[in-house]
Amino acid sequence: MPPFNFNSLNDEEKFALFYGIMLGDGCLSYYKTKEEVNRFTIAITGGTDDKNLFEKIIIPTLAMLGRKSSSIKNKKDCNGIELNFPNKIIFDKVKFYGFPVGKKGPNINIPKHFYDKKLVKYVVAGFMATDGSLVLTKNPNKYYPRIEANGISKPLIEQVHAFLISIGMNGAFYLAKRKNPNSSYNVQQQYRFQFNGMKNLLLFHDLIGFANPKYEEKFINFLNYEEEYKKSIFNIPTQK
């Protein structure tokens, strides 16, 4: 089971991966400067543990799209990182496929173009690298894996869920519970999918892949844990 191989992708596949990353943690914005100059900017945010994703996937993709130099900035206010830069060529290319300018809102989706070109796999990989996660839950004394994601766009979450179902995974789609339904900062409904268990984990790794290196590392660590756990169970003598 080799890890996700970014360098083996062609330019169309890399852009589809980038589009998925934008659906997760990206933003397009447009404004005029005081000098009445139009500014077309792209922003991508992440946690400090996403630095390898930025360095190994996002920045090389931007270089392929014509942005030769990109520097990661620290966001001290939220312990995160970001890329934020003006580039009309990349802005227009992402916008061309229907990506909204400004707040993404609850209706973003995977455009038909990526279905027609059979590139949905890479869009899903990019989205899962940002808004998805690999979670390990202890129940009651053993860790179990879970592939999941949530967001405010029902169409997008449904599309990703449906694609994962189409490759043989088995999981549920449902409304996400709000942490604090009375909070003024939590007013939009969120949607969620969840795929539990080792079979789903292995299918995802083999057929989609963890584009975010932090999840690939977590995957390898879990396989090592699983092997050690089985050894420990095997060595326990049966009770008479």
C-alpha positions in Angstrom: 0.0 0.0 0.0 2.2 2.9 -1.2 1.5 6.4 0.1 -0.2 9.1 -2.0 2.2 10.0 -4.9 1.8 13.6 -5.9 4.7 13.5 -8.4 3.0 10.7 -10.4 -0.1 13.0 -11.2 -0.5 14.8 -14.5 -1.3 18.5 -14.6 -5.1 17.9 -14.8 -5.0 15.6 -11.8 -2.9 18.1 -9.8 -5.4 20.9 -10.5 -8.3 18.7 -9.5 -6.5 18.0 -6.2 -5.9 21.7 -5.8 -9.6 22.4 -6.5 -10.6 20.0 -3.8 -8.2 21.7 -1.4 -9.8 25.1 -2.3 -13.2 23.6 -1.6 -12.0 22.7 1.9 -9.8 25.5 3.1 -9.5 27.9 0.2 -11.0 31.3 -0.7 -11.1 33.7 -3.6 -11.4 37.4 -3.0 -11.6 40.5 -5.1 -11.2 44.2 -4.1 -9.9 47.5 -5.3 -6.9 49.3 -3.7 -6.8 52.9 -2.8 -5.2 53.5 -6.1 -8.2 51.9 -7.8 -6.2 48.8 -8.8 -8.1 45.5 -9.0 -6.7 42.8 -6.7 -7.6 39.2 -7.3 -6.3 37.1 -4.3 -6.2 33.5 -3.4 -6.0 32.4 0.3 -5.5 28.9 1.7 -5.5 28.3 5.4 -4.5 25.4 7.6 -3.2 24.3 11.0 0.5 24.3 11.9 0.4 20.5 11.4 -0.5 21.0 7.8 2.9 22.5 6.8 3.9 19.4 4.9 0.7 19.6 2.9 1.5 23.2 2.0 5.1 22.5 1.2 4.8 19.2 -0.7 1.4 19.6 -2.4 0.0 23.1 -2.5 3.1 25.1 -3.3 4.3 22.7 -6.1 0.8 22.9 -7.6 0.9 26.7 -7.5 4.3 26.6 -9.3 2.7 24.3 -11.9 -0.1 26.9 -12.3 2.5 29.8 -12.7 3.0 31.0 -9.2 6.8 30.4 -9.0 7.3 31.7 -5.4 4.9 31.2 -2.5 5.7 31.7 1.2 3.8 30.3 4.1 2.8 32.8 6.7 2.0 32.1 10.4 -1.3 33.1 11.7 -0.6 34.0 15.3 -4.2 34.7 16.2 -5.3 31.1 15.6 -2.1 29.1 15.7 -2.4 28.4 12.0 -0.7 28.9 8.7 -1.8 30.4 5.4 -0.9 31.3 1.8 -2.4 34.6 0.7 -1.3 36.2 -2.5 -2.6 38.0 -5.6 -2.7 36.1 -8.9 -5.3 36.7 -11.6 -4.4 33.7 -13.7 -4.9 31.2 -10.9 -7.9 33.2 -9.6 -9.6 33.0 -13.0 -8.8 29.3 -13.5 -10.4 28.4 -10.2 -13.4 30.7 -10.7 -14.0 29.4 -14.2 -15.4 26.1 -12.7 -17.9 28.0 -10.6 -15.9 28.5 -7.4 -17.5 31.5 -5.6 -15.7 34.8 -4.9 -15.9 35.8 -1.2 -17.6 33.5 1.3 -18.2 30.0 -0.1 -21.6 29.5 1.5 -23.7 26.4 1.7 -24.0 25.6 -2.0 -20.5 24.8 -3.2 -20.1 21.5 -5.0 -17.8 19.4 -7.2 -18.4 20.8 -10.8 -19.6 18.6 -13.6 -16.3 19.1 -15.4 -14.4 16.9 -12.9 -17.0 14.1 -13.4 -16.8 14.4 -17.1 -13.0 14.2 -17.0 -13.0 11.3 -14.4 -11.1 13.5 -12.0 -13.5 13.4 -9.0 -11.1 11.1 -7.1 -8.5 13.8 -7.0 -11.0 16.5 -6.0 -12.1 14.2 -3.1 -8.5 13.6 -2.1 -7.9 17.4 -1.9 -11.1 18.0 0.1 -10.3 15.2 2.5 -6.8 16.5 2.9 -8.2 19.7 4.4 -11.8 19.3 5.7 -11.7 15.6 6.2 -9.9 13.6 8.9 -8.8 10.3 10.1 -10.0 9.8 13.7 -9.0 7.0 16.1 -11.5 6.3 18.8 -10.9 4.0 21.8 -13.8 1.7 22.5 -13.5 0.3 25.2 -9.9 -0.6 25.3 -8.9 -0.7 21.6 -8.5 2.1 19.0 -10.8 2.0 16.0 -10.4 4.1 12.8 -12.9 6.4 11.3 -12.8 8.5 8.1 -15.1 11.6 8.4 -15.8 15.1 7.2 -18.3 17.8 7.8 -19.3 21.2 6.3 -22.1 23.6 5.7 -22.5 22.7 2.1 -25.0 19.8 1.8 -24.4 19.3 -1.9 -20.6 19.0 -1.5 -20.8 16.6 1.5 -23.4 14.5 -0.3 -21.2 14.3 -3.4 -18.1 13.2 -1.5 -20.1 10.7 0.5 -21.6 9.3 -2.7 -18.2 9.0 -4.3 -16.8 7.1 -1.4 -19.8 4.8 -1.5 -19.2 4.2 -5.2 -15.7 2.8 -4.5 -17.1 0.3 -2.1 -16.9 2.1 1.3 -19.8 1.8 3.7 -20.8 4.8 5.8 -23.5 7.2 6.8 -24.5 10.7 5.9 -26.4 12.8 8.4 -27.0 16.2 10.0 -24.1 17.2 12.3 -24.9 18.0 15.9 -24.1 21.6 16.9 -21.8 22.0 19.8 -23.7 25.0 21.1 -27.0 25.5 19.3 -27.6 28.7 21.3 -24.4 30.4 20.1 -24.6 33.4 17.8 -21.4 32.1 16.1 -22.9 28.7 15.2 -26.0 29.5 13.1 -25.4 27.4 9.9 -26.5 23.8 9.7 -23.6 21.4 9.2 -23.7 18.1 7.4 -21.4 15.1 8.0 -20.4 11.7 6.8 -18.6 8.9 8.7 -17.0 5.7 7.6 -16.0 3.4 10.4 -13.6 0.5 10.6 -10.5 -1.0 9.1 -12.1 -2.1 5.8 -13.2 1.5 5.0 -9.8 2.8 6.0 -7.9 0.4 3.7 -10.2 1.1 0.8 -9.8 4.8 1.2 -6.0 4.5 1.4 -5.8 2.2 -1.6 -8.3 4.0 -3.9 -8.1 7.6 -2.8 -5.0 8.1 -0.7 -4.1 10.5 2.1 -2.8 13.6 0.2 -2.1 15.3 3.6 1.1 13.7 5.0 -0.1 14.1 8.6 -2.9 11.6 7.9 -0.6 9.2 6.0 1.7 9.2 9.1 -1.3 8.6 11.3 -2.4 5.7 9.1 1.0 4.0 9.3 1.1 4.5 13.1 -2.3 2.9 13.3 -1.3 -0.1 11.3 1.7 -0.6 13.5 -0.5 -0.3 16.6 -3.0 -2.8 15.1 -0.2 -5.3 14.5 1.1 -4.9 18.0 -2.4 -5.2 19.5 -3.0 -8.5 17.6 0.3 -9.9 18.9 -0.6 -8.9 22.4 -4.0 -10.7 22.1 -2.4 -13.7 20.5 0.0 -14.1 23.4 -2.7 -14.0 26.1 -3.5 -17.5 27.4 -7.1 -18.6 27.2 -9.1 -18.8 30.4 -10.3 -22.2 31.5 
